């Protein structure tokens, strides 16, 4: 019953910034872990970052120090602030909600392209 709507993707030059948003609808959203995954052409899907219901965060080594995940439970929304973007960050980014290790829902994906 959980649905996710992503926004904020687009084209940006290397070194630039974007902020992705994922708005969720459904019940008991505040108890879930929310996160972002990405998949580049020809590569496996990978976890970018997640934030638990208690506010604990985790990041992939490739984005540490550049990306920040946050959530606003009043708005049922999770954000991914992406700074100092690199061409290697180009991918489709997917929002995810989970309970423990069990995925509850996926977003449809939003394209991020980093290119000069």
Helices and strands as residue ranges (DSSP letters): E 3-7, E 10-12, E 18-25, G 29-31, E 33-39, E 46-51, E 57-59, E 67-72, E 77-82, G 87-89, E 91-99, E 102-106, E 110-114
